[in-house]
Amino acid sequence: MPQISLESLHRFHAYCARFPSEIVEAVLEKYTKPGESVLDLFCGSGTTLVASLAHQRKVVGADIDTLAGMLSEVKCTPHAPEQYAKWRQEFTAKLTKDFTELARAWQPSAPPRPGTVWALGPLALRIPSFPELNYWFPPQLTAALAAIAEAAHQCPEPHYERVALISLSAAIIAKWPNTLSYAMDIDHTRPHRRVQRFTLDQVLKTYLSRLDRSLACLGALYEVYRDAGVLDSLTEFSQVIYPHDAREPLPTVQDESQALVITSPPYFNAVDYPRAHRMSVCWMNGHTPTDLASRRNYIGLRHAAEFALESWLLAHAQVGRLLPTTILNHRSLGKKLCAFFADLETVLSHIWRVLRPGGHAVFVIANNVIKGVRIKSHTVLTALAKDLGFIAPRWQPDIRPCSPPCTLSSCLFGLGSASV
Ligand SMILES: C[S@@+](CC[C@H](N)C(=O)[O-])C[C@H]1O[C@@H](n2cnc3c(N)ncnc32)[C@H](O)[C@@H]1O
């Protein structure tokens, strides 16, 4: 058992809609033994992956989102605190030098054009191809963030590059007034803008404090894995696949190989992940928002105009009865909601293939309130799972409302738990 709370080790990046480590730990304890394999098809920031490794389970995580994949990857392969300290020294020296050059070369200028290279003194800064860049970032902040991203890309090892970029993301997505952007709170579907002043010194200081927090958490994770005796097996024990659309089969996961699936799918359209992440992902690995998974492939957000609502409801009469007629009668909303559940049904069918006989699948999902009506997503999911042949066991994980209450209109409490 880990000696410290795993929850605190995730606090270096505020990924939207994380679920608490305690849920995963309770389910691991109940349904798996050390050495067995656990799958999370919507791994997000890696909560399942970290808990599984800390409890000596093997783990496969996948997500469609690049930021999720990078976060999960670094959490599965942390380095020793001394290695981070050494790298931090070199990286900080490089950043300090670049920021000095930047300050020397800086002259108030017109905003840079997205997708171009901005020459400032000796620095050649790649400006992300993000059309709304100049709405969310003033020119000097853009130059500073581009300098940090450039220094990250020059890191000799991909792990350090990712840690540097994730820390940049953490600094950008922090809530106002701590954010390195004009966005007040990117968790909202439509972030609001609040103009504030940024100096180069302040940007570097804010970034370095984020970097230090990342390194402290990752260094502590290394020690958790060392104490669990899995440090030497991390590459064999963990697999992170991204971008991966959970509606597609996972070719590297063998039939009947998983003891447990524990996952938290999107809560219908409650969180707009691509919209929330584009402000920080645009600085990463040369990715531009258009390189990333199309929002059409995000479950809950995808376009559903072509969805065959009537025939789906005909084939899923039980499930249809659980959905409010006011929403089904609202054509476009009814299609979107049923397309969401149809997508989760496809995911369940892939889970059926990879779960071993006697394995378990646990879904943690929040309810949505749509047009004033509460949709009990966990009940719908359980009905879909039963249609596929899963059996609901009597034991249910104890999921208390999250604290503080999540941004959704309900608290986290639903689940569909089923065993084959
Ligand atoms: C509720 S979050 C999971 C959070 C995760 N449990 C954690 O603790 O960080 C849902 C995740 O589903 C992912 N997602 C949305 N559509 C997807 C799809 N089609 N395939 C795979 N992942 C998807 C999102 O990127 C997001 O990371």
The ligand as an ORCA input file, in Angstrom:
! r2SCAN-3c Opt
* xyz 0 1
  C     -14.049     12.214    -17.455
  S     -12.589     12.333    -18.412
  C     -11.576     11.085    -17.753
  C     -10.774     11.617    -16.603
  C      -9.864     10.572    -15.967
  N     -10.619      9.540    -15.311
  C      -8.940     11.238    -14.957
  O      -9.017     10.929    -13.769
  O      -8.184     12.118    -15.380
  C     -13.104     11.664    -19.961
  C     -11.987     11.489    -20.980
  O     -12.575     10.928    -22.158
  C     -11.761     11.339    -23.255
  N     -12.474     11.075    -24.517
  C     -13.505     11.737    -25.086
  N     -13.881     11.150    -26.230
  C     -13.075     10.075    -26.401
  C     -12.972      9.052    -27.394
  N     -13.746      9.035    -28.475
  N     -12.028      8.093    -27.225
  C     -11.187      8.111    -26.146
  N     -11.217      9.062    -25.196
  C     -12.166     10.027    -25.302
  C     -11.477     12.801    -22.953
  O     -10.341     13.242    -23.657
  C     -11.285     12.758    -21.428
  O      -9.924     12.639    -21.113
*
